[in-house]
């Protein structure tokens, strides 16, 4: 894609953590950004305010629960109504409900799969007609190293994140004919609200497992997204690991 100036980027779950960092990174590169949120309205509007320094109307917050097909469709439709096109779609929305399988309920399984995996299908499906018409686009799906390595107490999360990788590879094959790239990023442990609740002694043990010796920052992931979008014209169907070396393929 090259220069992101005036490109339109949709980032799901962009009110906090990695999504916020991704939205701000793409906005700083000149993109017009749709900051999607489900419940975090005030944080999302704060991101929009921060991005408004790049010019009025450069960013907008749109509420939509992308785990629901109709709301994901609404998100894409509102983006097109506002900006007339969509160039970048970053599927970042995700949750965790950690339980051993013995304690995990069917509802808890379904909820994580809906938010973390099915939302990717819903948004890409909704954006596909415009991507085909434009014959251009970049999709980046945020997976996790847990989808590659597994993790105790996270069967639902691991399955969803592994599913994203498979979805990415198949979607990349289908969309290549329209000059649309589809890639996945697998972060390791990242300093987000989700990680903040981990007890300090557990964090210390995690750091010792990471060859680079530190927990990642949201910006580490955001810069990888920007690279794929700006310089990844010949990269598709790939999984980029941003994990400090905790998992090596």
Phi and psi in degrees as a GROMACS rama.xvg file:
@    title "Ramachandran Plot"
@    xaxis  label "Phi"
@    yaxis  label "Psi"
@TYPE xy
76.0767  -132.587  UNK-2
-59.4348  129.721  UNK-3
-89.0952  0.947403  UNK-4
-55.5123  119.774  UNK-5
72.2219  2.76743  UNK-6
-67.6681  151.026  UNK-7
-104.987  121.318  UNK-8
-119.716  129.641  UNK-9
-105.423  126  UNK-10
-121.896  116.861  UNK-11
-82.6856  149.975  UNK-12
58.1638  46.5499  UNK-13
-99.3363  8.6278  UNK-14
-77.9539  -23.2787  UNK-15
-141.19  168.135  UNK-16
52.0207  -133.056  UNK-17
-62.8703  -39.8102  UNK-18
-59.9192  -42.2345  UNK-19
-62.9353  -46.2268  UNK-20
-61.5316  -40.086  UNK-21
-64.7604  -46.1789  UNK-22
-59.2834  -43.8321  UNK-23
-69.5586  -36.4943  UNK-24
-65.0103  -46.3902  UNK-25
-67.5145  -37.8269  UNK-26
-64.027  -38.8749  UNK-27
-66.9776  -22.0695  UNK-28
-85.8148  -0.912602  UNK-29
106.522  -1.15433  UNK-30
-73.4597  151.643  UNK-31
-89.1364  125.795  UNK-32
-116.074  131.782  UNK-33
-96.6703  113.828  UNK-34
-94.2616  100.227  UNK-35
-84.7369  144.283  UNK-36
-146.267  158.539  UNK-37
-105.263  -55.7137  UNK-38
-119.466  -17.1779  UNK-39
-89.1804  63.1511  UNK-40
-64.4186  -49.165  UNK-41
-63.0122  -46.3749  UNK-42
-60.1457  -37.5608  UNK-43
-64.9009  -41.7268  UNK-44
-66.6166  -29.5462  UNK-45
-67.4734  -38.9521  UNK-46
-61.9382  -44.0298  UNK-47
-60.1828  -42.689  UNK-48
-62.1405  -41.0577  UNK-49
-63.9169  -38.03  UNK-50
-77.5858  -16.4609  UNK-51
-67.1979  -15.0837  UNK-52
-63.0443  -19.8454  UNK-53
-83.9643  1.6248  UNK-54
128.595  141.142  UNK-55
-60.271  139.992  UNK-56
78.3669  9.04604  UNK-57
-78.6251  -17.6082  UNK-58
-145.14  153.443  UNK-59
-147.987  142.635  UNK-60
-96.1532  129.753  UNK-61
-127.779  120.083  UNK-62
-81.1239  128.857  UNK-63
-166.545  132.444  UNK-64
-87.3154  98.8639  UNK-65
-73.904  -1.98346  UNK-66
-76.5396  -4.31005  UNK-67
-113.955  127.028  UNK-68
-57.2815  -41.5552  UNK-69
-68.4608  -34.689  UNK-70
-75.3901  -33.6499  UNK-71
-63.5484  -40.4902  UNK-72
-61.8374  -41.7832  UNK-73
-62.8207  -39.3582  UNK-74
-58.6526  -46.8966  UNK-75
-67.8545  -41.4832  UNK-76
-62.7374  -42.551  UNK-77
-66.2394  -34.7253  UNK-78
-62.0441  -45.7218  UNK-79
-68.1286  -35.9775  UNK-80
-64.2552  -38.2348  UNK-81
-77.9997  -44.3373  UNK-82
-116.776  -14.2114  UNK-83
84.2548  -5.91458  UNK-84
-162.385  172.352  UNK-85
-144.567  124.245  UNK-86
-108.592  -31.4552  UNK-87
-133.631  133.001  UNK-88
-127.133  116.747  UNK-89
-111.056  113.228  UNK-90
-90.7012  96.0764  UNK-91
-111.184  -20.0523  UNK-92
-54.2032  132.605  UNK-93
-167.677  154.322  UNK-94
-138.21  165.461  UNK-95
-127.52  143.2  UNK-96
-135.25  94.358  UNK-97
-88.6177  123.812  UNK-98
-152.193  150.196  UNK-99
-65.4297  155.407  UNK-100
-59.2295  -29.9149  UNK-101
-62.0457  -33.5402  UNK-102
-100.696  -14.9219  UNK-103
-69.3995  128.907  UNK-104
-88.568  161.901  UNK-105
-60.5207  -40.6917  UNK-106
-62.3541  -39.1016  UNK-107
-69.0605  -36.367  UNK-108
-62.4033  -52.1199  UNK-109
-60.7036  -40.4545  UNK-110
-63.1004  -44.7859  UNK-111
-67.2833  -41.9334  UNK-112
-64.5415  -39.6566  UNK-113
-61.4385  -49.0157  UNK-114
-72.654  -45.9172  UNK-115
-83.7197  -33.4386  UNK-116
-110.346  -54.8954  UNK-117
-62.1214  -30.3427  UNK-118
-60.3288  -33.3973  UNK-119
-63.093  -45.0059  UNK-120
-62.3234  -44.6076  UNK-121
-60.9142  -44.7906  UNK-122
-72.7517  -42.448  UNK-123
-64.9591  -42.0195  UNK-124
-58.5876  -41.7609  UNK-125
-68.9438  -35.3444  UNK-126
-84.6334  -16.4654  UNK-127
-55.1997  -45.1887  UNK-128
-58.1884  -38.3235  UNK-129
-72.2216  -39.6596  UNK-130
-58.8971  -42.9573  UNK-131
-64.2479  -41.5048  UNK-132
-65.5686  -42.7666  UNK-133
-75.0416  -25.2481  UNK-134
55.7996  44.5792  UNK-135
-167.425  157.7  UNK-136
154.596  161.296  UNK-137
-138.674  126.269  UNK-138
-114.844  129.896  UNK-139
-125.162  119.651  UNK-140
-103.921  128.539  UNK-141
-88.7304  110.005  UNK-142
-99.3538  -139.228  UNK-143
-168.034  152.56  UNK-144
-63.2165  -20.6196  UNK-145
-66.0193  -28.3431  UNK-146
-71.6965  -14.9541  UNK-147
-99.3757  -40.5498  UNK-148
-103.833  -18.8816  UNK-149
77.1955  166.134  UNK-150
-161.421  138.429  UNK-151
-57.9338  131.67  UNK-152
79.5858  11.502  UNK-153
-134.018  44.3312  UNK-154
-61.0802  -39.8141  UNK-155
-66.2491  -49.0186  UNK-156
-64.6844  -44.7278  UNK-157
-61.7518  -43.8807  UNK-158
-63.4629  -42.6356  UNK-159
-64.2072  -44.6823  UNK-160
-70.9044  -33.658  UNK-161
-66.1474  -38.8658  UNK-162
-60.4992  -35.6901  UNK-163
-61.027  -40.178  UNK-164
-63.5684  -45.1645  UNK-165
-64.271  -42.2081  UNK-166
-59.1582  -43.9004  UNK-167
-59.8639  -44.8551  UNK-168
-65.1792  -42.8011  UNK-169
-70.737  -43.096  UNK-170
-62.1492  -37.708  UNK-171
-60.7894  -40.4691  UNK-172
-65.8836  -39.2607  UNK-173
-73.9995  -35.8945  UNK-174
-90.9057  -10.1678  UNK-175
-58.1672  -35.7164  UNK-176
-63.6581  -18.9157  UNK-177
-101.786  13.1664  UNK-178
62.6245  35.1083  UNK-179
-111.534  125.422  UNK-180
-94.0082  146.653  UNK-181
-135.671  118.91  UNK-182
-135.355  163.475  UNK-183
-122.363  146.459  UNK-184
-116.245  133.384  UNK-185
-112.038  94.9963  UNK-186
-71.7534  156.253  UNK-187
-90.5012  -143.407  UNK-188
-75.5381  125.112  UNK-189
-123.85  142.451  UNK-190
-71.3632  90.0735  UNK-191
-131.075  176.748  UNK-192
-57.9609  -35.0874  UNK-193
-63.8638  -38.3209  UNK-194
-83.0259  -24.0129  UNK-195
-60.9824  -26.8989  UNK-196
-80.8436  -6.48465  UNK-197
-70.8911  131.683  UNK-198
-57.0959  147.683  UNK-199
-59.1506  -39.1339  UNK-200
-65.4706  -32.09  UNK-201
-71.2936  -40.8813  UNK-202
-58.0155  -41.1256  UNK-203
-61.4813  -41.2941  UNK-204
-66.0667  -37.0762  UNK-205
-65.1419  -44.9948  UNK-206
-56.5651  -38.5634  UNK-207
-67.085  -22.0061  UNK-208
-84.0301  -14.2448  UNK-209
-94.0791  117.915  UNK-210
-53.7072  -36.9159  UNK-211
-80.194  -5.70763  UNK-212
74.931  16.7571  UNK-213
-148.396  158.967  UNK-214
-79.201  141.924  UNK-215
-70.8408  160.292  UNK-216
-105.834  150.414  UNK-217
-52.8312  -33.7963  UNK-218
-63.4501  -28.0328  UNK-219
-60.7202  -41.9092  UNK-220
-73.0887  -41.58  UNK-221
-59.9502  -40.0859  UNK-222
-68.478  -32.2479  UNK-223
-67.2009  -39.9063  UNK-224
-60.7934  -46.7904  UNK-225
-60.6499  -41.1689  UNK-226
-58.5836  -48.0444  UNK-227
-61.5908  -38.4729  UNK-228
-74.9091  -42.1575  UNK-229
-83.5699  -40.1746  UNK-230
-121.278  9.34465  UNK-231
-102.421  35.1075  UNK-232
-60.5882  -26.2701  UNK-233
-111.276  22.8964  UNK-234
-118.659  118.911  UNK-235
-152.986  148.746  UNK-236
73.2144  17.4977  UNK-237
-105.182  158.51  UNK-238
-115.99  116.727  UNK-239
-101.149  120.739  UNK-240
-92.3157  124.161  UNK-241
-122.902  79.647  UNK-242
-139.407  10.0933  UNK-243
68.926  7.34001  UNK-244
94.1028  6.56657  UNK-245
-65.5826  -26.0174  UNK-246
-136.446  125.755  UNK-247
-123.83  125.993  UNK-248
